[in-house]
């Protein structure tokens, strides 16, 4: 192992994460770049990161609308299933994910249980950055929509698992990370953390299989996809809050009945969001309630429940409020509640 070259290390990493033809092509591009610099020592480029996670894989609880929800099972999938069933599921699951990500010229990067991040925009796999169709933001959004295909949906649903996806686009660092004998070519940086936060926000706010994107992604592909602005979220360690959009579908593609409802109620939701950000809690409540009666989605329910709570003086923001909602208190509440320490609801 110690005698392995940089080329060998990258080759091993990519062969596990890409189909062979893409791995070979990308390695050759890195070898060419390596004549100028060592790719394992790091390079910075604008890329998109897609974070995917399955709820209820390790635990039997989830948080929706600030409330703890349990399945009829007493433990999560990984605990109640045999080792062979868990490993077999993960192998089939990641095989399907890798194919879909690879079709978008992306690479499955990090895997932890049923959670993974994928990067789009690697080397000459960026194709043409001047064409929206080949931009990494476009490819990541398209891959996210493809992940909602019947095969993957049925695979998760049959095991009582529910996925949420987050996407962010920004400069990040690609390089060799790890122990000297186990260096892997991977993505590092704030872009990865924000994508994971978008995935977690989707889990807290929305129905299964919802895709949340940042404004960076939205601005690049708004002419190609249909979006709904959801909220403004404050993340720990970031000075500026993040505008969050829900990716609904591809422009011009056939819509499901649920997508039609989302599109038809979008202007009402936007009116509610503006009223909410201007502290008109009950007027915003009425708008979100109208949306919920049409769509029946958890996102509008989350917002109308929060408006009702704020109107009662429960957690109402101060006069210096910037219109954003902080994820950090929810993270603390969920962790504590799962340990049985506190009782928390948003209503």
N, C-alpha and C positions, 0 to 999 in steps of 0.2 A: 504493500500500500504506500509506503513511504517513497517508493521509486516512481509513483504515478506522476505524470506531467499535468500541467494546468489543463491542457486539452482533454486528457483522460478524465479528470475530475468533472469538468463541465459535461463531457459526453455521458458519464454515468448519471449525473443529475437529470439531464434532459431526456435521456432514454426512459427514465421512470415517469416523466411528466408529459412527454409529447409522443405522438405517433412517430415511427421511425423516420419517415421522409422529412417531416418538419424538424426533427431533432438533428438530422444530418445537415440539412440546409442551414439551420441556425448556427450550428457549431462552426461550419465553414465561414460564416460571416464574422463570428467571433475570432476565429483564427486570423482572418484578414485584419480585423481591428487590432488584434494582439500584436501585430507587427509594429504598431504605433504605441500601444500601451497594453499592460496585462489586464485582461477583463476581470480576473478574480480580485484585483485590487480596487475595483469599483469604478462605476461610471454613472453619471446622472442623466436622466432623460424624462420627458413627459410621457406618462403611461396612464392607463386606466386599471384600477383594481376592482375586482368583483368578489365580495364576501358572501359565502353561502353557509347556512347552518340549519340543522334539523332540530326542532324543538322536541322535547320528550325523549331524546336518545339516551341520556344518562339519568334524567330525573323524571318524576311523574307529575310535575307541576309546571305551569306556565303562568305568566302574568298578562292579562288583557284588561285594558281600561283601568289599570291600577289595582285590579283584583286578582287574587290567586285562583287559578283554575286547575282542577285535577282531572285526569282521565279516570276511567273506571278501573284502570289497573293501579295496583298499589306501588309499583316501582317502574322505573324507566325501562326502555327496550333493552339496553345493554345489560341490565341487571336481571330481568326476567327471562331473557333468552339464553340459549346454550352458547358456549364460545364458538362452536361451529356455525351457528345461525348468525351470530354477530359478524364474524369474519366474512362469511359468505355474502351477507348483505352489503358490507362495506366494499368488498371487491366488485360486486355488481354495480353498486351505486357510483363508485369512483370511475369505473370503466365507462359508464354512461356520461358522467360529467366530463371526463377527459376528451371524449369524442366531440361533444358539443363545444367545449372551450377551444379545442383544436381547430374546428371548422371556422372559428372566428380569429384564427391566427393568434391564439392565446396559449398560455401555459398554466396548468395547475401548479401553484407554487407551494403553499404550506398546507399540511393536512394535520388535523388534530381531532381524533374521533370522527364525528360526522360533520365537522366544520372544516371549511377550506377557503383559501383565497387563491384567485387566479389573476394573472397579469396579462394585459393586452398592449401591444406596441413594442415588441422585442425586436431588436436588430433590423434586418431586412424584411422581417415579418410584418413591419409596419406598412408595407406596400406603399401606397401613395398618400402622404399626409395632406395633400391638396384636395383630395376627393373625399367628401363626407362619407360615402359608402365604405371607404377603406380606413377611415379614421378609427383609432382605437376606442374612442367613446362609442361610436356606432357599433363596432364589433362586440363590445362588452354588453351593450343594451340588447342587441340581437341574441347574443348567447343566453342572457338572462331570461328572455322570453322563450327561447327554445327549451330551457330547463323546465318549463312548465308543461312540457309535452306529456301526452297520456302515459307513456311508458314509465317515466320517472315519477310522475304523480301517483300512478297506481302502485309502484314499488314502495313509496313512502306511506301512502294511505293505508295499504294492507297491513302495515306494521304500526299503525297509529302514530306516524311521524309527520311533522308539518314544517315545511321549509319557508324561510324568508331570505331575501337577497338585498344587499346594499352595494352601490357603485359610486366610486369617486375617481376623479381624474386630476392629476397634478404631477409635478416633477418628483421622482423618487430615485433611489440609488439601487443599482443592481451590482452584486459582487459576490465574492466567495466568503461565506460566513460559517463558522463552526470550528471544531477542534482541528488541529493540523492534519490528523488522519481521516477526518470526516467532513471536509469542506464541501459545501453545496452552493451552487449559484442560485441566489435568492434575492427577493425584493426587501428593501429596508426603507423606512421613512414614515412621515406623517400621513402620506397618501393611504398606506395600508391601514393605519389606525382609524382614519376617518371612514373608509369603506366598511370596516368592521362595526363602527358606531352607527352607520346607516342601516346595516343589517339588524343591529340590535334595536334601533328605533322602529324599524318595520315590525319586529317581533312584539314590541310594546304597544304600538299604535294600531296594528292592522291585521287583516285576515291572513291566513296561511297563503303562501305563494305571492305575497305582495312584494314589489320591488321598489326600493327607495333610492333616489339618486340625488346628488348634490347639484348646485347651480352650475358648477363647472361642466358637468356632463350635459345638463339641460341646455345650456347656451350653445353647445357645439352641435347638438342633434335635434333641436326643437322642430326643425322643418321635416324631420324624418319619422318622428315618433309622437304619440299623444301622451301628454302628461297632465297631472293635476297637482297644483301647489298644495302642500299639506300643512306646513308649519315652519317656524323658525326655531332652531334648536341650538342651545349653547352647550359646547363640549368642554370638558375640563382641560385647562392648559392652553386654550385658544382665546385670543382677544376678541375676535369677530365671530358672531353667531353664524350658523349655516342655514341657508334656505333649503328646505327639503321638498323634493317633488316625487310623486308617485308615477312610475312608468306604467302606462295603461296598455299600450299596444303600438304596433307599427302603423304609420299613416297609410290609409288605403287598403289595409288588410281586412278581411271579414271579421266582424266583431261578435263576441258572445253577447247574450242578453244582458249580462252583468256589466260588460264594458259599455254597452249602449246607455245603461242607467247612469254609469259614472260620468259619461260625456254629457248627457242631457242635464245633469244636476251640477255640473262644474261651476257655472256662473253663480249659482246660489251658494255653493260652498265657499267660493272666493269672496262673496259679500259677507258671509259669516266670519271668514278669517280677518277681513279688514275691520269689521265691527269688534271682534275679539281683541285685535291688536290696539284698538282705540279705547279699550276698557268698557265697552258697552256689552256687559256680560249677557244679559237676558235677551237683548236683541240678537246677539250672536247665537245664543242658545236656540232661538226660534229658527234661524237659518239652518243651523246644523241639524236640528230636529226634522226639518223639511227634507233635507238630504237623506237622513237616515230612514225616513218613511219610504223614500223612493228606492234607495240602494240597499239599505239594510246592512251597511258595512260597519266594521269596527272602528274605522278611522273617524267617521262623523260622530259615532257614539262616544269615542274618547274625547273629542272636542266639546260636545254638548255637555258631557258629564263634568268636564273641567270648568266650563262656564258656570254651571249651576253651583259648583263648589266655591268658585271665586266669588260669586254673587252673595253667598252665605258668609263670606269672610274667612273661609277655610283655605289658608295658603295664598290669599290674594296678594299679587305683586305690589311692591311699594311704588311710590310716585316716580322713582327713577327707572322704572321698568323699560327695557328696550324692546319688548314684544316677544322675547325668546323664552323657550321652555328648557330648563336644565334637566338633562338625563341623569345627572349624578344622584339626586335624592331618590329617584326610582331605583337605581342600582342598589343603593344602600338598603332601601325598604325591602326589596325583593330578597336580598341575601339574608337579612335579619328574619324575615317572615318564614323563609324556608327552614330556618333553624328553630322556628317556633318561639321566637323572642317577642315579637310584636304583632299586632293586628292592624292592617292598613287597608283602607279602601278609598276610592276617589269620589264616592257619592255620599 
